[in-house]
């Protein structure tokens, strides 16, 4: 299936894109975000979309970041899209808050996206996560320690954040940029396995594919889909049960029906 049609199908199935949406695209200059931006601009007329983009300079790679800023600005100028450029000293902030670089960068990105969405009235923020990111996230959570909910992986939609490319693999993205002759920036730090996610991507998954299962990524995605279906089913049952057991009074007091509560199974 053509990548554009896969995006449309996945987005409609998960209610990601609606008519007249105002979407802020997280643009790093890499293949993933460039593909996302290109696909969404192709959908502008279909959904009457207003699209803008944002680039965050983490101040971790001075020369590369400067080149990425120029690159992203050129892409947006060519597509007639507004670009927000922001710079944050992630290393200093991480040291100050006694947190890791990856964690701090992630927190600052989401904080920035929400701030811009509120200020400029964007009702959606589009992120370029894809199937391979989903696999890495699930493995990361397993080794860090997680319950069944964590195995559901990255949600296609959470609040204002949407991920239209979760049904697409990295290989499909690279094929798309080649097909449409799209230029993109390659972040060389992605090759450095000192970062946990890079280690999973560059070292662990290739080892698992070589020594255990060539289709390990598909197996992990199938597990995630199964868990998600089970958890969503249980949550729907729990929601109905809670409505029977709990009552909220006019004075905002919660009444627990003890007899019904004691009859519930321990899940």
Residue, then its C-alpha position, 0 to 999 in steps of 0.5 A: x500500500x502507498x505510504x500516503x494511503x497507509x497514513x490516511x487509513x491509520x489516522x482515520x482508524x485512530x481518529x488522529x486527523x480531522x477536518x480543519x485541524x491546526x497541526x504543529x509538526x516536530x521537525x528535527x531534519x531527520x528522515x522520519x520528521x521530514x517524511x512526516x512533514x511531507x506526508x501531512x502537506x500532501x493531506x492539506x487539501x484533503x483535510x483543510x489543514x493548517x500546518x506549522x513546524x518546530x525545530x529545537x536546538x538542544x545545544x549538544x551538537x553546535x555545528x550540526x544543529x546550525x546546519x539543521x536549523x538552516x535545512x529545516x528553514x529551507x524545507x518550510x520555506x519551500x512548503x510555505x510552512x511557518x517554522x518555530x526555532x528554539x534553543x535550549x541548553x539541555x546539558x546544563x539543564x540536565x546537570x542542574x536537575x540531576x537527570x540524564x541527557x535523554x530524559x531532559x531532552x524529552x521533557x523539554x521537547x514536550x514542554x515546548x510543544x505544549x507551550x507553542x500549541x497553547x500560544x498559537x492555538x494548534x490543536x494537534x502536535x504531530x510526532x514522527x515515531x514509527x514501528x521501529x521506535x515502538x519496538x525500541x520503546x517496548x524493549x526499553x520498558x521491559x529492561x527498565x521494569x514494566x507491567x502490562x500497560x507498559x507493553x502497550x507501547x507508544x499510543x497513536x494519540x495522547x491528548x494533543x499528541x498524534x503519531x500518524x506513522x506508527x504503522x510504518x517501518x523505518x525501511x518504508x520511510x527510507x524508501x519514501x524519501x528516496x522515491x520522492x528525492x527528499x533530502x534529510x539530515x543524519x544525526x551522527x549521535x544516533x550511531x553512538x551506543x552510549x545512549x540506552x535507546x541507541x544501544x537497543x537499536x544498534x546492538x541489541x536488536x541486531x543480536x536478537x535478529x541474528x541469534x533468536x528470531x529474524x522477525x523479532x520486531x514483528x513478534x514484539x509488535x504483535x505482542x504489543x497489539x495483543x496486550x493493548x486489545x486485552x488492556x482496552x477490553x479490561x479497562x472498558x469492563x472496569x469503567x462500567x463496574x466503577x460506575x456501579x460501585x462509585x457515586x459522586x454526590x452534588x457536594x463532590x463526595x464519593x460514595x463507595x457501595x461496599x457490598x458490590x466492591x467486596x464482590x469484585x474479583x482481584x485483578 
